[in-house]
């Protein structure tokens, strides 16, 4: 168990910790340090040949008990967390993942080692795959592997459960990490905020905290070593800041901020279903990016005009075989029917050497971000691709669905993908299966070659969707998850603005729709520039929708266009940001946002 006494000393006055902003909001209260068994240190023991089968049996019993534990948690999940049971079901599948389950047995038999050590080795091998992934969401799935392995190891070592379900007063949770199972067992009415040493925005703790609108700061590193139970702390989930043992002045200042934030949240919630219409009458469609079906309710509740990006990879992850056409259809149909008549944009599988799916045969690659992924993988895996295309076409018959191909780098890829889409439609027609023959087809613009060829690509599709996450990364040669260079990842870089404008102009000239679904769209600092581009729609995390819609209603399209021309004249990102600050800075506090930073 973590030592919760000897290594703790009373924190200094106003001890400030900087972490990752996991979920916005401010909380003030007493800390509750979660005691968790320390099972990270596993001893290696060699097993006699006659005892190997017994060790394998012991491992299987540990997995079976873990399945029973998770099933018990799923059955007792409180109503407000029912939307997140998909996470626990994914963990159930991970328990039987072939690389973990079969890998552990192989290590026991081949190396004659104890089950605990074999689990550790098998899990480390799988985690190393996840940690190489450039996409933060998929890289964060390494934590799922850790949580599942700890369930198994806990059973093998006889470790007891955490004390998380016995909280009897309103507290701020401080933990090294929180598994989905632990989070769903909390008495949430007693939780003011979450703090964790590990995790990031795309960790399940962050996802759950945002959906419940509980402030959270993650990735603090050593909060559990510096904060004791009953320490008074301030949590600023918007800035990713934690202040332990604050003085009276700090406490008063944050209490005022907390009151203002809560008033602001209430205001934007009341107005979230109003259209995002500028002061001079331009309507901007504001949509949501989602990962899983369970997020659809959040989109509607927050006034989303549709789904601009439905990432479908989760349906393929951590399972022994790819999903069937019926499984995919059932999922897409449910999303389409609930969102109708709003648009649902389904992105085809964006998976490859950098994204782990145990049911797919993916070769290891030296540089997976530039390898066989996204549309490249789909075109080389026709059976998997056709299954998804058929499911999307069928769902489009029951709702307002359009299809989008990811990571297009050349015209040939769009032509081939459309040919396969036509083949899928023909096979459905021959089988007498209802489908929509008039589905809109889009291309994601994520790489520089697609920007350069935008005028040609526009002739082949019905709409463009600009995926700025990858476009910025590839254009600026920046790995946005590399701490050494992440500060150079700049959405308002003059080159990025010129690329976005080129794509918009090519789309307008061809008479097709143009949208933006990257994270750039959800940051209010970028909104005046994007509005000046006259995009048809922007798409973002559901939680960002109400505030962005409110800010749109404060802006003028005519003024934004003039502002864009000035922004495009600036030679550096710093000067672009300064221009935003000087021109629109006073508006940001009114809309509940901080002034843009020039750092």
N, C-alpha and C positions, 0 to 999 in steps of 0.2 A: 504494500500500500504506500502511496506517496506519504512522505514525512510531512505532516502539516503543522509541526510545532518547532522542531529544532532549527530549521533553516529560515524561519520567519522572524522578522523583527518589525516593530511598528514602523510603517512608512513615514518618510519625511513629509512635512506639511506641503500640500499642493504637488505631490509626486505625480508627474505627468507622463503617461505612456502613450505612444503613437502606434496604432495598429491599422487594420484595414476596415474601412467603413462598410459594415455588413448589412445594416438595416437602419434607415434614418430615424431620428427622434432623439430626445434627451430624457434620461432617467436619473433620478437622484435617490439613493437608498443605501441600505446596509448590504455588504457582500456576504455571499454564502459560498464557501469553498467546497466544491464537490469532491468527496473522497473517492478515488478510483484505484482499483488494484493495479499495481505496477507489474505487468506481465510481459514487458518488453525484453527483459533479460531472460533468455532461454538457454539452458545448459545442454550441451551435446553429449549423448551417451551412446555407446555402442551396444547393440543387442545381439545376444547369442542366436545362432541360426534357428534353434528350436523355439525361440520366443518371437520370431518375426511375425508369424501369423497372428499371435496375440496382440502385438503392437498395432498391426493393421486393424484388427477388430476394435481395439481401444480407440483408434482414430475415428472409425466409422460410428462408434457409439457417441463420441464427442460431437460429431456432425449431426447425428440424429437428435441429440439433446438440444443442440443449438436451433435446429428446425422447430422443435417443440416450443422452445423459449420464444422464438420470433412469432410463431403462430399464436401463442398466448397473448403477446403484445398486440398483434394485429386485431385480435378479437376484442381487446379492451381499449383500443384507441378512442379518445374522446371525440365527440361530434365535430368540434372545430378543427380537428386534425385529420378527419376522414379523407380529405383530398390528398393527403400525403402518404397514404398507406402503400402507394405504388413503390415508394422507396424501400419499404420493408419487404414487399414482394420481390423486388430486385435483389435484396440481400438473401432472400430464400433461394433464388436461382444461383446466386454466387456461391452458396454453400456446396452446390453440386457442380460448379464450373469445372470443366475437364482439366484446366491447367492447375487449378488448386487441388481438387479432389484426387484426380488420377496422378497429378504430379507428386502429391504427398505420399501416396501409396508407392509410387515408383522409387522415391528417395528412400523410404523405409526398406524396401526389398533390395534395392541395388546397393545401398551403402550400409545396410544393417544398423540404422540409427533409430533413436527413439522418436515417437510420433511428434512430440513438441518441436524437436529440431527439424524434422521433415516438413512440418507445416511452415515453419519460419523460412526455410529455403525456398519452398514452392511459392510462398506469398511474396517474398523478395523478388523472385523472378518476374512475377506478374506485375508488381508495383513498378519495376524498372521500365516496363513497357509504357505504362501510363505516364510516368514522370518525363518521358521524352516527348510527349505530345505538346504541340504549340498551342492548342486550344485550351484555355483555362478551365472550361467546363469539363472536358474529358480528362485533363491532368488532375483535377480535383477528385476524380473518381478513384484515385489511388487511396483516398481516405475510406472509401467504401470497402475496399479490400482489407484495409487495416481493421475496420470495425468488425467485419465478418471473421477475420482470423482471430481477433481477441475473444469473440464468442466461443470459438472452438478451443483456443488455448485455455480460456477460463474454465471450461469443462474438464479439460485434460489435467489442469493443475489444481482443480478444486477451489478456484477463486470465487469469492462471494460477489453479489451484485452491489452496485453503487448505492449511495444513500439518497438518490435523487428524488425518489417518490415520497419521501417522508417530510418534505418541506411544509412547515405549518405557519409561515408568516411571509409577508411581502418582502422579497429579496431580489438582489441582482446576482445571477448565477455566474460564478467564476470557475472555469474548468480547464483542464489541459486540452481536452477535446470532448465533443459530445457526439455520440452516435445517434442515428435516427431513432433507434429503439429507446435510448435514454431520453431523448427530447420528447418523444411521444408519451412517455410515462410521467412526465412532470405535471404537477398541478398548476396549469398555466395561469390560473387566476392569481397565483402567488408570485409569478415571475414578472419583474419590472424590466429586465434586460438580460442579455447574454454577453459574457466575455470569455474568449477562449485563447489559449496559447497558439493553437494551430488553426487551419482553415482560412478560407477566402470568400469572396463574394459568391462564387459558384458552389461553395460547399453546401451540404444539405442544411446545416445549421443556419446559414445565411438565407437560403431559400425559404425555410420555414419561418424564420424571424420576420422576413419581409412580408410574407403572406399574412402573418398574424399582426403585423404592424407593431412588433416589439423591437425597440432599439437593440443593436448588436454591434460590437467591435470584435473583430476576429484577427488571428495572426499576430497576437501581441508578444509571442515568444516566451516571456517569463512572468506573466501576470500571476500565475499560481504560486510563484516563489516570493512575490513582492506584496501580495494582498492577503490579509488574514480575514477569516470569518468575522463579521460584525464591523469591519472597517467601513466608514462612510465613504462612498465613492460617487463620482459623477460620470455618466456615460453619454458621450456625444456621438451617436451612431452615424450622423451625417458627415462629421469630420474625421471619424475614426480615432477619437481622442478619449482617454480615460484619465480622470484626476482622482487620486486617492487622498483621503484626509484633507479636504479643501478648507481654506480659511473662510471667514465670514463674507468677505468681499467677493470671493470667487463663487461661493454658494449663492449669494444674492444675485449675481450676474447671470448664472446659469438657470436659476429659478425663473428669472424674467424671460430668458430665451426659451425655456421650456413652455411657459404660458403662451408666448407668442407663436411658437411652433404649433402647439395644439389648436390655437385659434385659427391659424392658417390652414391646417389640415382639415378642420371642420368646414371652413369656407370653401376650399377647393373640392371637397367631396360633394358639397351641395350643388356645385356648379359643373361637376365633371361630365354631366350628360348634355350640357350645352355645346353647340357646334364650335369648332376652332375656326372662328371667322375674324379676320383682321378688321381694323377700324374703318377700312375703305372697301369692305365687302368681299375680300378674297377668302374662299373656303379651303382650308388645308385638312386633308384626311389624316387623322392620327390613329395609327394601328398598333398592334402589339406583336412582339416576338414571344413565342412560347416553345417550351421543350416537350411538355407532356400534356395530355388531355385534361388533367386536373386543374390546369391554369386557366381554362376557358372561363370559369365563373369569375375569376379575378378580372379578366379582360372586360366582361360585361359590366361588372360592378363599378369599374373605374372609368366607364364611358368610352371604351375603345370602339373605333369605327369598323373594326375588322381585325383579321390576323394577317399581318404583312409577311410573317415568316414563321412557318411551323417546321421546326427542326425535327426530322423523323428518326434520327439515329438512335434515340433511346430504345425504340422498339426492337433494335437489332443487337443491343448490347447485352453481354453477360448471359448468354443462352447457348445451349448446345447446337441448335440449328436455326437458320434464318426463319423469321415469321412467315406464316402461310399467307396467301392472298386473302383468305377470309379474315384472318386476324387483323391484317392491315386495313381491309375494307371496314370492318367493324369499328376500328378506332377512328378512321377518317370520316366515316358516316356520322358517328356520334358528334365529332367536332363540327362538321358541316351543318348538321340539323340544329344544334344548339345555337350556333352563330347566325343561322339564316335570319334575314336575307343578307347579312353582312358577308363580306368577302373573306374567304380562307385561302391563303397562299401556301401550298404544300411544296416544300423544297425536297427534291429527290435526294436519295442517300448521299450524304457527304461523309464518306468513311473511306479509310484506306490504311496505309502503313502507319499513319500517325494516330489512328483511332482504333481502339481495341474492341473487337467483337468476336467472342470466342466461337461463334457458329460459322464464321467466315474464314477462309484460308487466306491469310494476309502475310506476304513475305516481309521479312525484316528489311529495312532500307536505311541507308546512311543518312539521308536527308528526307525524311518522310513528308515534310511540309511541301516539298517540291516533287513528290513522287507520284505513285499510282493511288490517287485519291479522287473523291468527288465524281464528276462526270467521267473522268478517265477510268475509274474503277467500274462504274456502271456500264460503260460501253464495252469493257472487256469481260463483264459478267452478265451476259444477256439474260440468263434465266432469272437471276435475282432482280435485274432491272425490269424485265417484262412483268414479273409478279407485282412489283410496286406500281408500275404504270397502269396495269389492269385495275388494281385496287383504287387508284386515284380517279380513273375514268368512271368507275362505278359510283364512287362517292359523289362525283360531280353531278350525277343525275339526281341527287337528293339535296343539293345545296349549291351555294355560289362559290364554287371551287375553281382555282386556277393552279397551274403547275409551273414550277421554276427549276431550271437546271443550274447547279452550282459550279463555280470555278471554270467558267467558259474562257478559254484562251484563244480559240480560233473558230472560224465560221464552220469548218467541217464538223466540229463536235455538235453544234446545234442541228445541222442538217441530219447527221446520223441519229441523234436523239429523237428528232421529230419523225424520222423514218420508223424507228422502233415504237414510237407512240402510235403511229398509224397502224403498224402491225398488231399492236395490242388491241386497238379499236376493232380491227378486222376480225381478230380471234373472238372477241366478245360478241360481235355481230353474228358471226357464224354459229356461236353457241347459244344465241337467243338470250343473252344476258343484258339487262338494261344498263345503259351507260350514256354519258353526254358526249356527242360528237363535236360539240362546239366549245370545248374547253380552251381558255386563253393560255398561251405558252409564253414564259418569260425566261430571260437569261440573267444570271447574277454577274454583275461587273465587279470583279475582285482582283484582277491582275492587270498590269499596265498594257499588255497587248490588246486586251478587250477594250480599254479606253481608246487606244489608237485606232482600232477597227470598229468603233462604235457605230459609225455611219453605215457600214456594211452589215454589221450584226442586226441593226435596227430593221433591216428589210426582211429578216427571218423570224422575228418574234413580235408578240403583241405588247410586251412591256419589258423595261429594264428594272432591275432592283440593284442598287449600288450597295455592295457589302464592304463597308469602309474598314472593318476590322482587318481583313486580309489586304485590302487595297493599300492602306497606309503602310502596313508592315512590309509588303513586297516592294512598294514604290520607294520607300525611304531606307530599305535594307535594314530594318529594325526588328529585332525579336522583342516583342512587347512584353514578354514574360522574363526577359533577361534583366536582372536588376542593374547590371552595369550600363545598359543602354536604354532602358525603358523610358527614361526621361526625354529621349529624343523622339518618342512616338507622339506626334503632334498633329491632331486633326485639322488645326488651322494653319498648317504649313502652307505657304503660297503654292507649292507644287500640287498639293492635295486639292486646294480650292480650284486650281485651273483644270485638274482632271475631272472633278465633279461637274464643273461647268461644261466641259466638252461633252460629257456623256448626256447631260440635260439638253444641250443644244442639238445633239444628234437625234435624240428621242423626239424632241419637239418638231424638228424638220421632217422626220419620218411619220409624224402623227401618231406615235405610240405613247403609252403611259411611262412615267419615270418616277421611281420611288427610292427611298433609302432605308435600309434595314440594319445598318451597322450601329455600333454604340454611339457614333458621332451624332446620330439623330436624336438620342435621348438626353444629350447634354444641353441645358438651356443656353450656355455661352455661345453655342454654335447656331442657335436658332435664327438670329437676325440675318446671318449669311445664307443659311439654307432657305429661308423664306424669300430672300432676294433672288435665289436661283429659280424660284417658282416651280419647285417640285410638286408633283401631284399628291404625294403622300409620304409620311415618315412613319417608321415603325420602331418600337422600343420595348423595354421591359414594362409590363403592365403598371407597375407602381409609379412610373414616371409620367403616365398619361395625363392625369388631372392637372398637374402643375404646368406641363408643356402646353396644354390646351388653353389654360388661363393666360400664359404669356403670349400666345398667338393673338388672343383677343386684345392685348395691349399694344400690338404692333401694327404698322401700316405697310402694305405691300409696296406702295410707291416709294416710301422712304427706305424700305429694305433694299429695293433695287438700286437706288442711288448709293446706299451704303456699301453694297456689294462691289460696285465699280471702284469705290475708294479702297476697299479691302484688297482687291486684286492688284492695286498699284503698289502695295506694301512689299518690300523685299524680304522681310523676315517674319517668322512666327511671332516674335516678341512685339513687333510693330502692329501686326494684325490684332493681337490680343489687347494691346493698348488702345487701339482704335475702338474695339468693342467696349472696353471699359469706359473710355471717354464719352462715347456716343450713347451707350445703353446702360451704363453702370447704375444710374439712379433707378432704373426700372426693376433691376434684379431684386433689391430688398423688398419692393412692393409686391413682387410675385413670390416672395419667400425664398429667394436664392441669395447666396453670397456673391459678392463682387467677384468677377473673374480674376484669377491670379496671373501675374506676368512671369512667374517662375519658369 
